[in-house]
Amino acid sequence: MLLLGCIKEVTDYELAISLPNGLSGFVPVTQISDAYSKLLTKQVAQGELLEELNSLPDVFSPGTLVRCIVTSIEKSDNGHRSVKLSIDPKKVNKGLNSAALAAGMLLSGSVLSVEDHGYLIDIGVTGTHAFLPLQKAKNYIKAVKKGLDLKIGQNLNCLIVEVKNEGRVVCLSIDRSEVAASIATERQNWALSNLLPGLVVKARVQKVASHGMKLTFLSYFTGIVDFMHMDPEKSMSYSPDQVVKACVLSVHPTSRAVRLTLRPPFLHPGGAPRQLPGQRLGAVLGEASVKAFYKQFGAVFELDDGTLAFARLKHLSKTRKSFKPGAFKEGSKHKCRIIDYSLMDEMCIVSLKHQIIEARFLQYQDIHTGDVVQGKVLSLKPIGMQVKVADGIRGLVPSIHLSDVILKQPEKKYNIGDEVKCRVLECNPGGKKLILTLKKSLIQSKLPVLSNYEDAKPGLITHGFVVCAREFGCIVKFYNDVKGLVPKNELGSEPVSNPDKVFYEGQVLKVMVLKCEPQQERLLLSFRLSSKPGSEDKWKCTPKEKQEAKYQIGEIVDVKILKKKDNGLEVSILEDEDNVVAWIPMLHLSDFVATSKLLWQGLQEGDLLPRVMYLSDKGEHIILSRKSAVISAVQEGQVVRSFSEIQPGMLLTGYVRNVMPFGVFVEFPFGVTGLAPKVSMSDKFVTDTKDHFVVGQTVIAKVMSIDEEKQRVLLNLKMSECSSGNSAAESFALLNQYFRELKEIRDLLRRGEPSTCELMPGKRVHLVVQDVREDGSALFSDSSATGLTVTATRYHLGDKSVAPGERRKALVLHVDVLTSEVYVSLREELLKQRPKRVSMRSVFGFVCFSL
C-alpha cells in the first residue's frame, strides 16, 4: 500500500512517520535508498566513519512530506501494531517503467551521487538514468538546505522536465515554484498500477455524505475523502459536480481504493502541514465542544482556540459498556486531554478517559531527572529490568540499580507485573531513553539532585553511586551521566591502599564536591565530608606530609615490617627520626608474581628489609617497591619522568597495572602509564589476555606511538621487539635473581615451617598411608610432614596397591608452600633413579651455554 506521510521524528536509526487518520509508522535506516544502504554496508565493513555518509538527522527534517510503501505490519504482545515503511524509490515507484515516464510527472527520487554540474538521482525505474542539473536545484538548496549541497540518500520530490531516448534519460527539477505548480493530468497517462500519493489533481464531487464524499479525477479514477480531510472552512458547502483541487493520500493496490485530501497545505506539492505548538501537547481542556459524532469512528471536537480535535471511540469512555452515544450530541461539552497530534490530519488527538486526563506522565518530555515514579515490571534480562511507567513510556533499570546491593538472582525478588517505586536517573525525550534506579538510598534521599556540572558548587553534599574503583581512587556517578573522581587521598579519614577491596560498583555513598570545571566536565569529589573545599589550608602540607616530601622517587631506604596485611606490608623507614610509615604492596616484593606471594608468606612482623625503593606517594602512604628490575631502571636513568620525555622506540621497565580483554595497561616509575593492545602483547596469537600477563608482573615495554593531545601511549610487549640485543646476559641476570630470591624464601620459611623446607623435590621419604580416595589417589602422613597435605595421584601410585596404615617409600615431586601441599610418587622407575646434585654454578653455566 502506498501512502503519503510526514516525518514526525528523526533518530540515527529510523524515521518516525505520521500517516493519515491518526496512524503512524517508521522507516528503518536500511529502507532509505540503495545508495544509502551501500554506504552503510561499506562503513560497517571498514569499521570507520565514511565522510560521504551522513546521519539521518543531517539528511531529513521533521515536517517533510514523503511517499512511503508499507513493507510489513507486526503485532506486539500487548496488541499494538507496528507499521514498517520504506521510502526507497525502487519500491515506491515500482509501478513505473521507462515507457510510462512523461514530462510534468511528479515522483519521488533519492540522491545517488554528486557530480560537477548536478546530481544523479535514483527514481527507481529500471533502465532510466535521471539527472538533476545544478540550476534546477539551486532554488531548493538555498531555501531548504541553507546553501549546503544535497546529500546521498536525500529524498526529493522531483518533477520530470524532459524525457529523452524513449525514457532512458530524464531531466529533473526540484525548483520549489515549479514543483508547487505541478498538477497531474490525463496526458501523463497515469494508471492505477502506477498512481502515486502526493499527486495534486483536479477532481469532481460525485457524492456528499456525513462522513465524507466521493470524487472522480483523471477521467476514470474514483476516490474517497473522509470527514477528517475535508477543508474545515468549506466542509458544509460541498455539492455534487463541484470541481475541487485534491491531493492523493493513499493507493491500495488490491482493493484499488484511492483516498484523497482537500486540506489546503497538501494542495501545493512540496508544502508542509501545520505543526502543533509544543506546549499544547498534554494540555487538559475543561470544555471541548462536540462538532460531530460518527458512531463507527469517534467524535470531532472544537477546542478553546477554535482548532479541531478527534477522539477515537475507545477514548470516549473508560469501557465499551460504559459508553453512551447520547452524551455526544453536537454542542455538548466535555473535559479532555490532548494526547497526540496527527500531522497528516492537522488535527489534535484527544482522550476523555479519566485515567489519562489525571495521568502524571503522558510523554517522555513530562518526566524530569530526579522524579520518583511508579512503574510495573515488564521483563527481567541480564542487562536489567524493563519497567512500564505509563502508556508508551518505558524505562530501564540497569542490573546494578536493582537494589542497594548487587542481586545475583533478581528473579527471586521481582516478578513480572510487580509494582515498583523508581527514581529517574536520566531521561532523553528525543531518543526515548529513560534510565531508572530501584536503590532505596537514592529514592529516599533528601539531598540535592546533581544533574549538571553547573550545579556542582564546592561544598555541595549529595548522594552518588560508585561505577569504578581502581588504584587511583573511585569514579562516582550522579544523575544525567554527571560523574566525578574521588582521588585516593579523599577516600576516607584512614588510608585506603586498595580501593577495589573497599568499594564496589553500584555502592551508594555521600560525597562532597571539592572542585568543578563545568566546561571541561571535570569534577573533583571527596568521601571525607569534613573536608573544607576551596580553602587554601586544604592544599597545605601537614607536618607528616612535609617529612614524606623529603623522599624522592628512586631513593633507596631500609625498612622494618610493622604489620602484615592481606595485600602487602606496612613498614617504617629506618634511620628516620619521624618514623614515617610506608606501604609495600605484595606484588612489589619481587619482579616475579609467584615469588612475591612466597616472600609475603615467609616474612614476619619485625623483619628488616634492606634496599627498598621509594616509588610514589599516592594517597596518604608512601609506596615502596622491591622489584629489582624497576630499581635498576631508575638508578640507571632508563626512565621517563613525564609524558613530554617519552619518545617512540624507547625500552622502558614497568609493571602490569591492569589486564583487560582488549590489552594490558603498564605503569612506569614516576606515574606514566601506557596501553599494550592485544595485537602487540605477544609474538604468539593472543586469545585471552589473562593467559599471557597478570597484574603486578614486571615487564619491559617498547613505546610504539604517543598521542600528545589525549596523553596516551601505545606499547609493544612482544619479546622479539623488547630485547636490548644481549638476550643471554638478560636471561642470566633474571635467573640469578630468581634463584637468589628462592634461597631467601627457603631461609625465611625454615624459621616457621621447617617441615616445608625439608621436603625438597627429589628427596626420598617414608610415609604412612592415611586414606585412599575414590579417584584412586592416596593421602599420606608422617612426622616430617606435619601440617602438610601429602598426595600421590593414581598414576604416581604405579601398579602398587596401598591400604591405610601401610608405610611406603616415596619421592617428593613438588612442594606448594602457599597451600601447604606436597605431591609425591611411588613409581619404581622414579625411585630407582640416582639423585644428582646440581650446583647453582652448573645451572648458570648450562643456561649460558644453551643461550
Summary of the structure (lengths in Angstrom):
residues: 851
radius of gyration: 39.3
end to end distance: 78.4
largest distance: 120.2
contacts: 2593
relative contact order: 0.04
helix: 23%
strand: 37%
